[in-house]
């Protein structure tokens, strides 16, 4: 489990509590990137399963199922031959693959969906009488697994049409069936949340090009594990075993490779991620699918031995520098498991309570709130928790980690972050140039105080001994009064009537492009 996995679980718990798929009750923000993963965990929660354990166990089971489907798909390419794992050894030799499978994030689901789609396509290629409806339905789920998997859905759909060669009427029916759920959910997203993407896409500015960071992110995975060795070895193996393919099997071999390159292009362009290896795992899996298992023969024996030795060495000893040194790496890329183990001081942190005593957070927060009457706004300035009166409910602006405070603080508290994963004010702010991907937004705490604090700017500043100047709070209030920001806040906070849904829907494209400076002194002037 990691803190980002706990972010997912707070949304799931709110859904189970009847507050909707939101991070904070009363504020419609889509803080989870994987819609399908959210609802799978909610289904487990309906049966009373502790959400942390549901996320860990289901993630692991889905990852194992995905590996099994991928191996069986590869086996079907080489009938009547002795098959042994090849590409599968690469995945098993990478610690990020194991770590993210049980992180609470959607990696296990991603593995299962990608491998499952490919397995079904291989069946169509090798058994022409395979019925199409399961494949069509599963392909349609791609954007609900992750939005960028619309690319895999499209390429998989093209592959299915090329293999099955249906008439145009039947092809149109397949497209309609595949599109029902993702299109229906997109309409819901635009009307309910008022955006065309999850809020996390705004927070990470997924439309922004950061090529240099993206190439560094790739190197951050390739270098520590000497990953070039197994990848080049697999190229040799592929050249040996993929020579006698039919038209249909050629299609199912080419499709995941093209999809992998497309996703790799996307991840590189947006600048990678702050989690070591995570965003490259789908591309890597897609590249490996056609050679996940290969025939054992006199020409493949030596390359397979090289893969086996590499997998043992990598799995047993090779780790990222941030894991070895127990610190945040260059460009803030971090080994998520080691970071979470260090944060919680637990060898195997699973539950949110494992982070209850993390230094600088909940114990200090509770101490700062002692003796305060009524709702308050709590912010962190220079590693100190500061408290001012709130107009309505208690608001906690958490610097850094968001998942475990969200899970452990009362659910009637509003928990927001300054980088915009769950806070609409921060997600619509302009990025800080040169800052790391996923953490390049940093909203001044004056916004949280101005938005929820009770009293004049001068009174609020005096309550925290001037730690945040009154003029900065006043500037934030003037910025919040701008019509476009008021409209954005109404889209997530106003009661969801039919008219509100329609207004959200028709203005979702323009609202998604709304940006303003993070500095309230500048933002108040409309820039």
C-alpha positions, 0 to 999 in steps of 0.5 A, a space after each residue: 500500500 502507498 499513500 496514493 492508494 489511500 487517496 483512491 480508498 477515501 473516494 471509495 469510502 465516500 461512495 459507500 457512505 452515499 456521498 458519491 464518487 468524490 474525495 470530499 463530501 459536498 465537492 464533486 472532484 474526481 481524484 481517482 484516475 481509474 474509474 473501474 478500479 474505484 467501482 471494483 473496490 466499492 463492490 468489495 467494500 459492499 461485502 464488508 471487506 476492509 478497503 486496504 486489504 481489498 485493494 492489496 489482495 485484488 491488485 495482486 490477484 488481478 496481476 497474477 491473472 493478467 500474467 496467466 492470461 498473457 502467458 496463455 496468449 503467448 502459448 497459443 502463438 506456438 502450438 505443439 511446442 514446449 513453451 517456457 517463460 521469457 518476457 514474463 521473467 523481465 516483469 518478475 525481475 522488476 521490483 516496481 512490478 511487484 510493488 505497484 501490484 499491491 500498492 492500492 493503485 490500479 496496476 493489477 487491473 491494468 495488467 489483467 485488462 491489457 493481457 486479457 484483451 490480448 488473450 482474446 485477440 489471440 483466440 480470434 487469430 487462432 480460433 476463427 469461430 471465437 464469438 466476439 462479444 466478450 472481446 468487444 465489451 472488454 475493449 470498451 472498458 479501456 478508458 475506464 481502466 485509465 483514460 489514455 487506454 482509449 488508444 489501446 481500445 482503438 488499436 485493439 478494435 482495429 485488430 479485431 476488425 482486421 482479423 474477423 472481417 465483419 460486414 460494415 453493419 456488424 462492425 458498426 454494432 461492435 463499435 456501438 457496444 464497445 462505446 456504450 460504457 465509456 461514452 456514457 461515463 464521459 457524459 456523466 463525468 462532464 455533467 457531474 464533475 464539470 470537466 472532460 478529464 479526471 481532476 488528476 489530469 489537470 493537477 499533472 497538466 497531462 496536456 503539457 510537453 516535458 520531453 526532457 523529464 520524460 526521457 529522464 523518467 525512462 532512464 530512471 527505470 532502464 539504468 538501475 536494473 540494466 534493463 537494456 540487457 533483457 530487452 535486447 535479448 528478447 529482440 533476439 528471441 523475437 527474431 528467432 521465434 516470430 518468423 512463421 506467423 499467419 496474417 491473423 497472428 501477425 496482427 495480434 503481435 503487431 498490435 500490442 507493440 504499436 500500442 506500447 509505443 503510443 503509450 510510451 510516446 504519451 508518457 515521455 511527452 507529459 514528463 513521466 511521473 513522480 513514482 519510479 517506474 509506474 507509468 512505464 509498466 503498461 508499455 513494458 507489458 504490451 511490448 513483452 506480450 508476444 514474447 511473454 513465453 516462447 518455445 524452448 529450442 537449441 537457438 533460444 536456450 542461451 538467450 533464455 538462460 541470459 534472461 533467467 540469470 538477469 531476472 534472479 540478479 535484478 529481482 534479488 539485488 538491483 534497485 533504484 537509487 532512491 530505494 537504496 539511499 532512502 531519499 527522494 531522487 532526481 526530479 522528485 522521482 521516488 521508489 514509492 514502496 521505500 518512501 512509504 516504509 520510511 514514512 510509516 516506520 513499518 516493514 509492511 504497511 497496509 492499513 491507513 493507521 500504519 501512518 498515524 504516527 508519521 512525523 509532522 502530520 496527525 499528532 502535530 495536527 491534533 495538538 494544533 487543534 486542541 481547545 479550538 471551538 467550532 470548525 477551523 481551517 488548518 494549514 501548514 506554513 514552514 512545517 507548522 500547523 496553523 489554525 483559523 476559524 472556518 465559516 462552515 466545516 473544518 478544512 485541513 490543507 495537507 502538504 504532501 501526503 493526502 491519502 492517509 490524512 484523508 483516511 484517518 481524519 473524520 469524513 466530515 472534514 474537508 481534506 485538500 492538498 496544495 498540488 491539486 490532486 483533490 482540490 479544484 482550486 489548486 488543480 486549476 492553478 498554473 504550474 511552477 516552471 521546472 518543478 517535477 511532474 505531478 508536483 509542479 503546482 503549489 497553491 499558496 495557503 492563503 487560498 484555503 484560508 480565504 476560501 473557507 476562513 471566517 473573518 476579515 483578512 486582517 482577523 485571519 492573519 492576526 489569528 496566526 500571528 501574521 504567518 500569512 499576511 492579511 493582504 495576501 488573504 485579501 488578494 486571494 478573496 478578490 481572486 476567488 470573486 472572479 466570475 470564472 473562478 466562482 463558476 468553476 467552484 459552483 460546478 463542483 459545490 452547487 447542488 446537483 440539479 438537472 440544470 446544474 448537470 447541464 451547465 457542467 456538461 456544456 461548459 466542461 471543455 472551457 472549464 477544463 482549460 481554466 488556469 490562473 496564477 497560484 500567487 493570489 497577488 497576481 491572480 486577483 488581476 485576472 492572470 
